[in-house]
């Protein structure tokens, strides 16, 4: 078993490799312990801030986190502050994040020529996911003059990417109005036309049900659901009920349109996820295009 000193050196080495990347974006993954030898610890960079996500028992990695923070703020020229989020803490303030170094958090971050509003302490996540960068690039590249529905939109980065690429209509829906307010801020930051953007606060099952009754069609429908969620209108369960969820939105996809599906289930094997998608593509109505 590695000592704390060995783990700390391992993490510093991993971060060092990232910081030496000449193409480092403003939002990026610094270290993912689930894949890189320290389960329970994830670190992302957001401009001048390092966001540290502690998934284990709060305080169990204090010495490692303190040393990494001291090193990063001192030796990583881009970093000026560090935010610690204790995901398992019963204290909402600690779960949403406390500054452990520096004085300020960035209000926005830039990626691929698009600026996204940030609220790193809005809740237990950081309001922007670096790991969907390739999808945002694809949406910007492919959605010119297209209509886009972004379900489970969260803070709307995928929809904003589509809008920045020239989409003629972007509809973003989520159950949480606070998240969608950030989507509106991002839309405005990029001086996009307000009339091309609609946000709908509401339950996924009710919103898409109304759209089906209205015979709405979109050139691209994005399904980016949480791993598990339940309301009185329905249940989202990526491990056991992905196909019924996708069947709810399939009638909203226009002829030759795209259905974009994102897997947020950490413990759902990728092979199982892909097998379920491939099974849906056995019909004449869906075909698999790309990952």
Residue pairs with C-beta under 8 A, 6 or more apart in sequence:
2 10
2 37
4 63
4 64
7 37
7 38
7 64
8 63
8 64
8 67
8 68
10 36
10 37
10 38
11 31
11 33
11 36
11 38
11 41
11 43
11 64
11 68
12 68
12 71
14 30
14 31
14 36
15 30
15 31
15 43
15 68
15 72
15 76
18 24
18 28
18 29
18 30
18 31
18 45
19 76
19 78
24 45
24 78
25 110
25 111
25 112
25 130
25 133
26 45
26 46
26 47
26 109
26 110
26 111
27 44
27 45
27 46
27 47
27 109
27 111
27 116
27 128
27 130
27 133
28 44
28 45
28 130
29 42
29 43
29 44
29 45
29 130
29 131
30 43
30 44
30 45
30 50
31 38
31 41
31 42
31 43
32 42
33 39
33 40
33 41
33 42
34 40
34 42
34 266
38 61
38 64
39 55
39 56
40 54
40 55
40 56
40 60
40 61
41 52
41 53
41 54
41 55
41 56
41 61
41 64
41 65
42 52
42 53
42 55
43 50
43 51
43 52
43 53
43 68
44 50
44 51
44 53
44 126
44 130
45 51
45 78
45 79
46 106
46 109
46 118
46 120
46 126
46 128
47 78
47 106
47 109
48 78
48 79
48 80
48 81
48 102
48 106
49 79
49 80
49 81
49 82
49 83
49 102
49 105
49 106
49 120
50 69
50 72
50 73
50 76
50 79
50 81
50 82
50 83
51 82
51 83
51 85
51 97
51 120
51 126
52 65
52 68
52 69
52 82
52 83
52 84
52 85
52 100
53 85
53 87
54 60
54 61
54 65
54 84
54 85
54 86
54 87
54 88
55 87
55 88
56 88
57 88
58 86
58 88
58 89
58 94
59 86
65 84
65 100
66 100
69 82
69 84
69 100
69 101
70 101
72 79
72 82
73 79
73 80
73 81
73 82
73 101
73 102
80 102
80 104
81 99
81 101
81 102
81 103
81 104
81 105
82 99
82 100
82 101
82 102
83 97
83 98
83 99
83 100
83 105
83 120
83 121
84 94
84 97
84 98
84 100
85 94
85 95
85 96
85 97
85 124
85 126
86 94
86 95
87 95
87 124
89 95
95 123
95 124
96 121
96 122
96 123
96 124
97 120
97 121
99 105
105 118
105 120
105 121
106 118
106 120
107 117
107 118
108 115
108 116
108 117
108 118
108 186
108 189
109 115
109 116
109 118
109 128
110 116
111 133
111 136
112 133
112 136
112 137
112 140
112 161
113 164
114 136
114 140
114 160
114 161
114 164
114 190
115 186
115 189
115 190
116 128
116 155
116 157
116 160
116 186
116 189
117 127
117 155
117 182
117 185
117 186
117 189
118 126
118 127
118 128
118 182
119 127
119 155
119 182
120 126
120 127
122 178
122 179
122 182
127 154
127 155
127 179
127 182
128 155
128 157
129 157
132 157
132 158
132 224
132 262
135 158
135 161
135 260
135 262
136 157
136 158
136 161
137 161
139 148
139 158
139 161
139 162
139 165
139 220
140 161
140 162
140 164
140 165
141 165
142 165
142 220
142 258
143 161
143 162
143 163
143 165
143 166
143 167
143 219
143 220
144 165
144 166
144 167
145 166
145 167
145 168
146 162
146 167
146 168
146 169
146 219
146 220
147 167
147 168
147 169
147 170
147 171
147 217
147 218
147 219
147 220
147 254
148 159
148 162
148 163
148 167
148 169
148 170
148 171
148 218
148 219
148 220
148 221
148 222
149 171
149 173
149 211
149 216
149 218
149 220
149 221
149 222
149 249
149 252
150 156
150 158
150 159
150 162
150 170
150 171
150 172
150 173
150 222
150 224
151 173
151 204
151 207
151 208
151 221
151 222
151 223
151 224
151 225
151 249
152 173
152 174
152 204
152 223
152 224
152 225
152 226
152 236
153 159
153 172
153 173
153 174
153 179
153 180
153 183
153 199
153 222
153 224
154 174
154 179
154 224
155 179
155 180
155 182
155 183
155 186
156 172
156 174
156 179
156 180
156 182
156 183
156 184
156 186
156 187
156 199
157 183
157 186
158 222
158 224
159 170
159 171
159 172
159 183
159 197
159 222
160 170
160 183
160 186
160 187
160 190
160 192
162 170
162 220
163 170
163 187
163 190
163 192
163 196
163 197
164 190
164 192
167 196
168 196
169 196
169 198
169 218
170 196
170 197
170 198
171 198
171 199
171 200
171 218
172 180
172 183
172 197
172 198
172 199
172 200
173 199
173 200
173 201
173 202
173 204
173 207
174 180
174 199
174 201
175 201
175 202
175 203
175 204
175 231
176 201
177 201
180 199
180 201
183 199
184 197
184 199
187 194
187 197
188 194
200 207
203 231
203 233
203 234
204 225
204 233
204 234
204 236
204 248
205 231
205 233
205 234
205 248
206 233
208 248
208 249
208 252
209 248
211 252
212 251
212 252
216 252
217 252
217 253
217 254
217 257
218 252
218 253
218 254
218 257
219 254
219 257
219 258
220 253
220 257
220 258
220 259
220 260
221 249
221 252
221 253
221 257
221 258
221 259
221 260
222 260
222 262
223 245
223 246
223 249
223 259
223 260
223 261
223 262
224 262
224 264
225 236
225 238
225 245
225 262
225 264
226 236
226 238
226 264
227 236
227 238
227 239
227 264
227 265
227 266
227 268
228 235
228 236
228 237
228 238
228 239
229 235
229 236
230 236
235 241
236 245
238 245
238 263
238 264
238 265
238 268
238 273
239 265
239 267
239 268
242 273
242 276
243 276
243 279
243 280
246 259
246 261
246 280
249 259
250 259
250 285
250 286
253 259
258 289
259 286
261 277
263 270
263 273
265 273
277 288
278 288
280 286
281 287
281 288
